[in-house]
Amino acid sequence: MPDIIQISLRGARREFFLNSRSIWLQMRDRVIVQGEHGEALGTVHLKDPTLIALKRPGNVTREIIRRAEEEDLDQDDHNREMESEAFEYCRKRIEVRELKMELSEVELAFRRNRLTFFFTAEHRVDFRDLVKDLAARFQTRIELRQIGVRDQAKRLDGCGPCGRAFCCSTWLKGFHPVTLKMAREQSLSLNPGKISGACGRLMCCLSYELAQYRDSTAKMPPVGAQLKTGKGICTVLRTDASQGAVWVRDDEGGEHRIAYEDLPPGPYHKCGDCNCGAKQKPEGGADA
């Protein structure tokens, strides 16, 4: 079976390719691979079979064609210059035609047979005249592709508030829904500046520990439940799953912190009729 090797492509994108031609490769070698639209230039990022298996590459069909030569590297440099020129020209034509769109990135196919412009827009844009301008200027196949703000951040890459590279541009394979409810369940601040990523949407990492928070919260008494403690009957004010503790108020109005391991045994419930938050009694009738 051919070796599977992970190759770094444009930006921080990484994909898996078959080394079916048994090319001898080392880390950071430049190679020519089968891209989405013909050949593409990439860099060997990972080749250890054990680490590759941990990443679960799935069904890999595209191949590594050959090692990159000096002519290939020179052509890549010329392609980057043409992309910069195309970006500036397209941005100016967008302003002239007063189109409500924001240009994100320009990508030129390695063999210069396709020039792709990625942009974001709130609504559909009629860019037919813009395509004619670009085709007349660069004499190649032109493609304009509208992407979302999350995809824009993935393509441009950057650092998140954690100080690490964006999850979407490094290892995250797809986007999943993220809601404010996830932040509330984890007792996070609902300040948009603290829970939003560079794309302006809620950070994807809000969902990473959600299952653990839900599991921890399910084991704790609900707000309003009454517990029998050494200070008498106390009412639960709030819970904190991350710290594994609850805050309660006694009959005299004092507030106390109780760690999860020091809580009276459950289960806990709220009465359906009186909503007093009293603790459920076992079948024998005695207090738990």
FENQUIWO-V769792 format. One record per residue. PSI is psi as a letter, one per 20 degrees, with the letter a starting at -180 (999 if undefined). NEAR is the number of other C-alpha atoms within 12 Angstrom. Layout:
# FENQUIWO-V769792
[[PSI	NEAR] [PSI	NEAR]]
This chain:
# FENQUIWO-V769792
[[p	10] [q	18] [q	27] [p	36] [p	43] [p	38] [p	39] [p	31] [b	31] [q	27] [c	26] [j	26] [p	28] [p	29] [r	40] [q	35] [q	38] [p	30] [m	30] [i	20] [j	19] [l	17] [p	23] [o	19] [q	27] [r	18] [q	18] [j	19] [q	26] [p	28] [q	37] [p	35] [r	37] [o	28] [a	28] [h	19] [m	21] [b	20] [q	27] [q	39] [p	39] [r	39] [p	34] [p	34] [h	28] [p	29] [i	30] [p	18] [h	18] [g	14] [h	15] [g	23] [h	17] [h	12] [i	21] [m	18] [h	25] [b	14] [o	11] [p	22] [h	21] [q	27] [r	32] [p	39] [g	26] [r	28] [q	28] [p	27] [r	16] [h	13] [h	14] [g	23] [h	22] [g	15] [h	21] [h	29] [g	17] [h	19] [g	26] [h	23] [g	17] [h	25] [g	28] [g	21] [g	22] [h	33] [g	28] [g	20] [g	25] [g	41] [h	28] [g	20] [h	25] [g	27] [g	16] [g	14] [j	19] [l	17] [p	25] [m	20] [q	30] [o	30] [p	32] [g	33] [q	34] [p	36] [p	39] [p	39] [q	31] [h	35] [j	23] [k	25] [i	21] [p	28] [o	35] [p	32] [p	37] [p	32] [r	36] [q	26] [q	22] [h	14] [r	14] [q	14] [p	22] [n	18] [k	26] [g	16] [h	20] [h	28] [h	28] [g	20] [g	24] [g	32] [h	24] [h	16] [g	19] [i	24] [l	16] [r	21] [p	24] [p	31] [p	25] [p	32] [p	26] [p	26] [r	25] [r	24] [h	27] [g	32] [h	30] [g	31] [h	34] [g	35] [h	30] [h	28] [r	28] [a	23] [p	20] [r	25] [i	17] [i	15] [i	9] [r	14] [q	24] [p	31] [g	32] [h	34] [i	31] [f	27] [i	21] [p	21] [h	18] [r	14] [q	22] [q	17] [p	17] [p	21] [r	21] [h	24] [h	18] [h	27] [g	28] [g	21] [h	27] [j	30] [k	23] [q	21] [p	17] [j	19] [o	13] [h	17] [h	15] [h	19] [j	30] [q	25] [a	29] [h	29] [i	28] [i	19] [r	26] [q	28] [p	32] [h	33] [i	27] [i	32] [i	25] [g	19] [j	18] [g	26] [h	16] [g	19] [g	27] [h	23] [g	16] [g	24] [h	27] [h	22] [i	25] [q	37] [q	39] [q	32] [p	28] [i	28] [q	33] [p	34] [q	41] [o	27] [a	23] [i	13] [j	18] [b	16] [p	23] [q	34] [p	35] [p	38] [g	26] [r	25] [q	33] [o	31] [h	30] [h	22] [i	20] [l	25] [r	25] [q	36] [p	31] [r	34] [p	27] [a	22] [h	18] [j	13] [i	15] [q	17] [q	18] [q	23] [p	25] [p	29] [q	20] [g	24] [i	15] [j	17] [q	28] [q	26] [q	20] [a	25] [r	23] [q	29] [r	26] [p	23] [p	17] [h	10] [g	9] [i	11] [k	15] [i	21] [j	26] [q	29] [p	32] [q	26] [q	18] [r	13] [h	8] [i	8] [i	8] [q	9] [q	16] [999	19]]
